[in-house]
Amino acid sequence: MQKLLIVTDFAYPIGGGTERHVFHLAKYFSEKYNVTMLAPSWGDAPSEISVDGIRIKKFFSRGKDRIFKNLFYSLKLNPDIVWSHYVLPSISVLPLKFFGKKIIAMLHDFENVRAPYTYLLNMCDRVIVHTNLLRERAIKQGIAANKIVVIPGVIDDVFTLKNLGRKYDIIGVFRICHQKGIDIFLQVVKENPKLKFCLVGRYMSEEEAVWSKEIAKLRNLEYFGFVPDKKLVNLFNMSKIFLTCSRKEGFGLTAVEAMACGLPVVSSDTNGLKEAVGDYGIITKNYSEAIRNLLVNKKLYDKYKKLSSQRANALKFSNIMKAYDQAIEK
């Protein structure tokens, strides 16, 4: 069995939708390859652990030193294929090309892909992106069009509709930080004191002191922190509407996971979400108005609930994984 090394900046359960997505892909490919994940510990004790049968190697990192440590451990693990996520991990493993290894880079976000990164990324066998918008930007910045494969985010089959009763009016799922729009989300909570909100996600350590105090003040908001997938599915199914106010998203996987659980989506107009949600949800800057319209207009609510199911079905494992198989094996 060939060895597949997945190199990333965060290993599940640390992180958000992207990290969950990468871990689900690792589980899928573990049936075909001997899979190991490699990631910095970001202050946690370095270790080698197993999560749902996936081996995860973690190492101490203070930032950009992870480039050299990624390379060191990648050489030591001696994989046949390296699947790297984000720009810097992809750059760090390129020397393995000289040993005949296949290198596949995956860009989850609108990252800085200008020179010299563009030249280096062109050395990869393939570059996978989630959206056509990111493909266009990558080409504009110099990555060869024939290297790029567009594959949307994929929803794990665990995300499905259940009849649990809708306890919460609104649910948000994201890392608690400015980039993900926590300040905007909390403002929407304040604007709607009669509605019940649910918030799921880890704090970014440098912002925890600020946002934890703000969250604690709001009586109509219940905060859960990080939850495993099975609990998240239940919380989705106990909510009426999914809200994301993110300022930056490569794709917006949590939005389509919520769609799979039957939730209409109210979303910001950031690039990745515009493509992930599109006409299947409500893209707006007036979140409170969109939420109120959905809650008082059953016909409108049912329309977007149906559209959510349609969008989610198109992104199920069975409909997307063939594209990933081809990208890895080609």
C-alpha positions in Angstrom: 0.0 0.0 0.0 1.4 3.4 -1.0 2.0 6.0 1.7 0.1 9.3 1.5 1.3 12.2 3.7 -1.1 15.0 4.3 0.7 18.2 5.4 -1.4 21.0 6.8 -1.1 24.0 9.2 -3.8 22.6 11.6 -4.9 19.0 12.4 -8.4 18.2 13.4 -9.9 18.7 15.9 -8.0 22.1 16.0 -9.4 24.6 13.5 -12.7 24.9 11.7 -14.5 23.7 8.6 -11.4 23.4 6.5 -9.6 21.2 9.0 -12.7 19.0 9.3 -12.8 18.7 5.6 -9.2 17.7 5.3 -9.7 15.1 8.1 -12.7 13.6 6.3 -10.6 13.3 3.1 -7.9 11.6 5.1 -10.4 9.0 6.4 -11.7 8.4 2.9 -8.2 7.9 1.4 -7.1 5.7 4.3 -9.0 2.8 2.6 -6.6 3.1 -0.3 -3.4 4.5 1.2 -1.4 4.3 4.4 -2.3 7.9 5.5 -0.3 10.1 7.9 -1.1 13.7 8.8 1.6 16.2 9.6 1.0 19.5 11.4 2.5 21.9 13.8 1.3 21.8 17.4 1.0 25.6 17.8 1.9 25.4 21.5 0.4 22.1 22.4 2.7 19.2 23.4 4.2 17.6 20.3 3.0 14.1 19.9 2.0 11.3 17.6 -1.7 10.4 18.1 -4.4 8.4 16.3 -7.8 10.0 15.7 -10.4 7.6 14.1 -7.6 5.5 12.9 -5.7 8.3 11.2 -2.1 8.8 12.4 -1.3 12.5 13.2 2.3 13.6 13.7 2.6 16.9 15.5 5.7 19.0 16.2 6.6 22.2 18.0 6.4 25.3 15.9 6.9 29.0 16.5 5.7 30.1 13.1 7.8 30.1 9.9 10.1 27.5 11.3 7.4 25.0 10.3 8.7 25.2 6.7 11.9 23.5 7.7 10.2 21.1 10.1 7.6 20.1 7.6 10.5 19.2 5.2 12.4 17.4 7.9 9.5 15.2 9.0 8.3 14.7 5.4 11.7 13.3 4.4 11.8 11.2 7.5 8.3 9.7 6.8 9.3 9.0 3.2 5.8 9.1 1.6 5.0 8.2 -2.0 2.5 11.1 -2.4 2.4 14.4 -0.5 -0.9 16.3 -0.3 -0.2 19.7 1.2 -2.8 22.2 2.2 -2.2 26.0 2.1 0.8 27.8 0.5 3.6 27.5 3.0 3.2 23.7 3.7 3.1 23.2 -0.1 6.3 25.2 -0.6 8.0 23.4 2.3 7.7 19.9 0.8 8.7 20.7 -2.8 12.3 19.2 -2.3 10.7 15.8 -2.2 10.1 16.2 -6.0 13.8 15.5 -6.4 13.2 12.1 -4.8 10.5 11.2 -7.3 7.5 12.0 -5.0 4.2 13.3 -6.3 3.3 16.7 -4.8 -0.3 17.9 -4.8 -1.1 21.4 -3.4 -4.5 22.4 -2.2 -5.3 26.1 -1.7 -8.3 26.6 0.6 -8.3 30.4 0.6 -7.4 33.5 -1.3 -3.9 33.4 -0.1 -0.9 35.4 -1.3 0.2 33.4 -4.4 2.4 36.1 -5.9 6.0 35.5 -6.9 8.1 33.7 -5.8 5.3 31.4 -4.5 3.7 31.1 -8.0 6.9 29.8 -9.5 7.3 27.3 -6.7 3.7 26.1 -6.8 4.1 25.5 -10.6 6.6 22.8 -9.5 3.7 20.8 -7.9 2.1 18.0 -10.0 -1.3 19.6 -9.4 -2.9 22.5 -7.6 -6.5 22.0 -6.3 -8.8 24.9 -5.4 -12.4 24.9 -4.3 -13.8 27.7 -6.5 -13.6 29.1 -10.0 -12.9 32.5 -8.4 -9.7 31.2 -6.8 -8.7 29.4 -10.0 -9.0 32.7 -11.9 -6.9 34.6 -9.3 -4.3 31.8 -9.3 -3.9 32.0 -13.1 -3.7 35.8 -13.0 -0.9 35.5 -10.5 1.1 33.1 -12.7 0.1 29.5 -11.8 -0.3 27.4 -15.0 -3.9 26.8 -15.9 -3.2 23.2 -16.8 -2.0 22.6 -13.2 -5.2 23.7 -11.6 -8.1 21.5 -10.7 -11.3 23.0 -9.3 -13.1 20.6 -6.8 -15.7 22.1 -4.4 -15.8 21.3 -0.7 -17.4 18.0 0.1 -20.0 17.2 2.8 -19.5 14.2 5.0 -22.5 11.9 5.1 -22.9 12.4 8.8 -24.5 15.8 8.0 -28.1 15.0 7.4 -31.7 16.1 8.3 -33.0 14.9 11.6 -36.3 15.6 13.4 -35.1 17.0 16.7 -37.2 20.1 17.1 -35.9 23.6 16.4 -34.7 25.0 19.8 -32.6 27.8 18.4 -33.6 30.4 15.8 -30.0 31.0 14.6 -26.8 29.1 14.6 -23.3 30.2 13.8 -20.3 27.9 13.4 -16.9 29.5 13.1 -13.6 30.2 14.8 -14.2 33.1 17.2 -12.1 35.8 15.6 -12.4 39.1 13.7 -11.8 37.4 10.3 -14.8 35.2 10.7 -17.0 38.2 11.7 -17.6 37.5 15.4 -18.2 41.3 16.0 -20.9 41.4 13.3 -22.5 38.2 14.5 -22.7 39.5 18.1 -24.2 42.8 16.8 -27.0 40.7 15.1 -27.5 38.9 18.4 -28.0 42.3 20.1 -30.3 43.6 17.4 -32.6 40.6 17.9 -33.1 40.1 21.7 -36.2 38.0 21.3 -34.4 35.4 19.1 -32.4 32.5 20.5 -28.9 32.2 19.1 -26.4 29.3 19.2 -22.7 29.7 18.6 -20.2 26.9 18.0 -16.4 27.3 17.6 -13.1 27.7 19.3 -11.5 31.0 20.3 -8.4 32.2 18.5 -6.1 32.5 21.5 -5.1 36.1 20.9 -8.7 37.2 20.7 -10.3 35.1 23.5 -10.0 37.7 26.2 -12.0 40.2 24.2 -14.8 38.1 22.8 -15.4 35.8 25.8 -16.5 38.8 27.8 -18.8 40.0 25.1 -20.3 36.6 24.6 -20.9 36.2 28.3 -23.0 39.4 28.4 -25.6 38.1 25.9 -28.5 36.2 27.5 -30.1 35.2 24.2 -26.8 33.5 23.0 -25.7 30.0 24.0 -22.0 29.3 23.4 -20.8 25.7 23.0 -17.1 26.0 22.0 -15.8 23.2 19.9 -18.1 20.2 19.4 -17.5 16.9 17.5 -19.3 16.3 14.3 -22.2 14.2 15.7 -23.0 17.0 18.2 -22.7 19.6 15.5 -25.2 17.7 13.4 -27.6 17.7 16.3 -27.2 21.5 16.9 -27.8 22.2 13.2 -31.0 20.1 13.4 -32.0 22.0 16.5 -31.7 25.4 14.7 -33.8 27.2 12.1 -31.3 29.3 10.2 -27.6 29.3 9.7 -25.8 32.7 9.8 -22.3 33.4 8.6 -20.9 37.0 8.7 -17.4 36.0 7.7 -15.0 38.5 6.1 -12.9 35.9 4.4 -13.7 32.3 3.2 -12.1 30.0 0.7 -15.3 28.1 0.3 -17.5 28.1 3.4 -17.9 24.4 4.2 -19.9 24.9 7.4 -22.6 26.8 5.4 -23.2 23.8 3.1 -23.0 21.4 6.0 -25.8 23.4 7.6 -27.7 23.2 4.3 -27.4 19.4 4.4 -29.2 19.5 7.7 -32.1 21.5 6.2 -31.2 25.0 7.2 -31.7 28.1 5.1 -28.5 30.1 4.9 -28.0 33.8 5.5 -24.5 34.7 4.4 -22.0 37.6 3.8 -20.9 38.3 0.3 -17.3 37.3 0.6 -16.0 35.5 -2.5 -15.9 31.9 -1.3 -19.3 32.0 0.2 -20.8 33.6 -2.9 -19.8 30.5 -4.8 -20.5 27.9 -2.1 -24.0 29.3 -1.2 -24.8 31.3 -4.4 -28.5 31.5 -5.3 -29.3 28.6 -2.9 -29.1 31.0 0.1 -29.5 34.7 0.9 -26.4 36.7 0.3 -26.7 40.0 2.1 -25.3 42.7 4.3 -28.5 43.3 6.2 -28.5 40.1 8.3 -31.2 41.0 10.7 -33.7 41.9 8.0 -33.0 38.6 6.1 -33.4 36.6 9.3 -36.7 38.2 10.2 -38.1 37.8 6.7 -37.3 34.0 6.8 -38.9 33.6 10.3 -42.1 35.4 9.5 -42.6 34.1 5.9 -43.1 30.4 5.9 -43.3 30.2 2.1 -39.9 32.0 1.8 -38.4 29.8 4.5 -39.6 26.6 2.8 -38.2 27.8 -0.5 -34.7 28.3 0.9 -34.9 25.1 2.9 -35.6 23.2 -0.3 -32.8 25.0 -2.1 -30.4 24.2 0.7 -31.1 20.5 0.3 -30.5 20.7 -3.5 -27.2 22.4 -3.0 -26.1 20.0 -0.3 -27.0 16.9 -2.4 -24.7 18.1 -5.1 -21.7 18.2 -2.7 -22.2 14.8 -1.0 -19.2 12.5 -0.9 -20.7 10.2 -3.6 -20.9 13.1 -6.0 -17.5 14.7 -5.4 -14.9 12.0 -4.4 -14.4 10.7 -7.9 -12.8 14.1 -8.7 -10.5 13.8 -5.7 -9.5 10.2 -6.7 -8.6 11.5 -10.2 -6.6 14.4 -8.9 -4.5 12.2 -6.6 -4.1 9.2 -8.8 -3.7 10.9 -12.2 
